[in-house]
């Protein structure tokens, strides 16, 4: 499934390497071509970690399946114009708050956020506190 820069996604699983957690919101910040001439979508998540995904890793179905990301109807126009050339620039942009609008909604300044009610089952599990 194809998406454009600014599209809001939600992680349906935990990342193997910890880039995102189940239920975490992300935004597409880059669309590019990899060395194998395949389209890749760069997604940055709320905690500032990022990864790239192939089309077959994106789904508009919120139910758990083999796709790690759910594409929502949410969109953040501010991210559409974002450009970077290095991972350091991406991290610096996150620190400056470039993506904040993608992770905030409902105040008229953020993106058009989707209804997340059907996704409550995807929320990250609560972990017991260790003393």
N, C-alpha and C positions, 0 to 999 in steps of 0.2 A: 504494500500500500504506500503510495507516495504522499509526502507531506511537504510543507514549505517552512521556511524560517519563521519563527514566532508561534508555531503550533504547540499547544500545551499537551503533555503526555503524563501518564501516571504509571509507575512501575507496578507490574502485577506479580513480580517475584523479587527475591533478594538477589543481588548480583554476586557472582562467585567471588570476585575480588573486592567486593565492598564499595563499588562506585555508587550504588543506590540501594535503598531499602524498599521492601514491599510497601506500597501506598504512597511513596514519595513522588512529589510533583517535579517534572522536568520541562524544559522548553527546548525546541529545536533552534540551535544557534548557527548551524552550518549545514549546507547540502553540498556534497562533493563527490568526486570519483576516486576510487582507490586504484592501486596498482593493477588489479585484475579488471579494470574498466567497469566496476560495479558501483552503483549509486550507494553512498553512505550518508547517514544522517547524524550529525553531531548533536548530542543532547547534553545539556548541563542541568544538574539537579540542585535542589534547594540547599544542600550542604556544600555546594561548590565543586563537587566531583563531577567528572564528565566521562562520556564514552561515545563510541560511534556504533550505529546499528544499520543493518541491511534492511531492505524493504520487507523481507519475510519475517523480520523480528518485530514488526509493527502491526497492530490489529485495532480495528474500530469496535471490536467485541470486548466488553468489560469483563466477561466471564473468564476464569482461568483457562488457559490453553497453552500451546507451545510457544506463544509469543510473549516476550518479557514486558512489552510496553503496550498500554492502551492509549490510542489516539483519541483525545477528547474533542469537543466542539470549541474549546477555549482557544483563544488566539491573543497574542501580545504584539501589537504593531510596533512597539518600541524596539523589539529584538530584530525585526525585519531588516533594519538598516545596519545592524552591527556587523563589523568586519574585523578580522584578526589574522595574523600570519604565524604566530607562535603560541605554544601552550602558556608561556609566561604572560603574553598579552591577554589571553582568555582568563587566566587567574586574576590578573590585575583588574580586568573589567568587572569580574564578579565582586572583588573587594570594593571597587568604587560604587557598586550598586546598579550596574547597567541592567542586570536581570531582575532586580527587585520587583518591578511591575509585573513580571510573569508569575511571581509567586504570591502576589497580593491581588485580591479581587474584592468586588462589592463596594469600593469606595469611589467609583467613577474614574479613578486614575489608573487602575490596573487593567488587566485584560478582561475580555468577556469570559467569565469562568463557567464551566459546565456544571450541571447538577451532579454532585458526587454521591448522592444518596445510594444509587445501585452499587457503588464501589466500597461501601462500608466493610464488606467482607474481605477486602484487600488491604485493610489497614495493617500497619506493622504491629506485630504482637508486643504486648507489654512484657518486659523482662523483670524478673524479681530483683529487688535491690539487695546487693551484697553488703553485709556489714563488716 
